[in-house]
Amino acid sequence: MRAMSVHRPPRRPQLWLPLLIASQLLIALVWWQLGWTIGLPLLLASHALCLWGVLAPASRLYGPVLTRLPGEGVWLTIDDGPSDDTRALLDLLDAHDAKATFFLVGARAAARPDLVREIAARGHGIGNHSQTHPQAMFWALGPARMRREILDCQRTLVEILGHAPVWFRSVVGHTNPFVHAPLRDAGLARVGWNARGFDAVKADVDDVVARIDADLAPGAIVLLHEGAKHGGNVAMVEGVLMRMRAKGLRAVLPDQAV
């Protein structure tokens, strides 16, 4: 089975709404019949579940997400570029005969279109990672702002590349109920991960690589970053590539997975 067969843009992005309304009506009925000692805990539990669905990167509560590849390959994904690290990362990937997908921020791509085109020219994938990367508030964006963040990035990348990305990664992995309608409209499928080292914030290269190495296995989707303030992202990616080589793992793009 090829990985692109699991490229699944949301088909029913509003399904959560009638389910939410039905659940709250049921809780109201229980509260009325059995009292607040039962109804209140149920209400709080339902709200906690809704919040978990937003904050948990692998949650499918509001829509589908790809968290592993079929087959034996490993998918390297690099978020938050383009940046001053981009060309060094491209040279490093070339040296290891490895391919990766760069999830780009639209505003940063518009400022450095030459780097975007170079990523594509060297045979790597490009994905949508929002237009402005509103890290602190992405989880709480309303439908209008969420649509702008996703579709503006899509338009930016199309203008630079001449074709539309097919993959999307939520900022910080947070995915509220308003993400999936614009994904459906743009033909985008959401990508999560199952191997990460917190390389956007941790500066210790060995620690980051060791955390990722613990989950490096066939089918892994590895979350990496570029352009972090600590300046260690290139060394971290190099460390991951070395661990992959030691394990006999190959970096592939989704349409290369079997």
Steps between C-alpha positions, in 0.01 A plus 500: 500500500638839405498780755310734268205260534475629857499861385154573637372855504205532738169404343259609775674782686182617675404159642630600843228764543186280504689245712594774747143631518362149550749427778416821686126434470555152640700640790225757567246217511716300742543812719125555505423138581785413740617834635816706489715240679485289185436770241783734595778236478362390163500859377858559614613171347341590166676838499831337590457259209434789261814680622708182471385472139648844434829467685600137430691495167388145415133559585245405235208647692436776245651345188755257356876524556785291362739391776698223333596378154433158359808302402860516615591862433529794740346836418714795612292815542660838569281784630507880518715598203633627280783630716871560510535124561327395179794478262718323756221249554464445126874435469486262795207306358676476164809363670289224658294438185190576708176677420281700737184708498537863609186638662532870421350812652340707224630840610854365531470331161385827341807674644741234367344346188842397368537256788153357438583435136835350595333255740274382218781497241703265720215253506354559844136539595335823614204521735272769642576614858270808517561851372634670814563215751296647790657263750340628820144518370463258209303261720239771569458658154145549377378374162573817300857548625572126473383497141726797419802338664463180298379631166732804492796268550369273226470795259848623592660165429307454175618840379862404568493137388231493236325206666312440824636313803293201610611471864430725798645509849322687779703755693637326813281206395191670646189440291173661598162428334549774240812354336339234286255697285776701325708182474215335311458801273873507417541123464744490791554206734627554854833347606601427857805309621606210720864592564612834645782643708365848582776644283322834463569581865769262627860596425674174601568320170572161657184509711280593204650232278466236771131584550432465129713186473279327758212514250695456176348198331344408165200722436612780733406859424773712658430855615800731452544877479720761342596849604471458878671768709739247656660445159530124532240374253742403224713295741184336634384397155848367428484293818165354401631412154798323657271300731284407202804378311609290797154341512482443126204737461436700185351850483216511249221727390143369529466415132818290526374288789392142426 
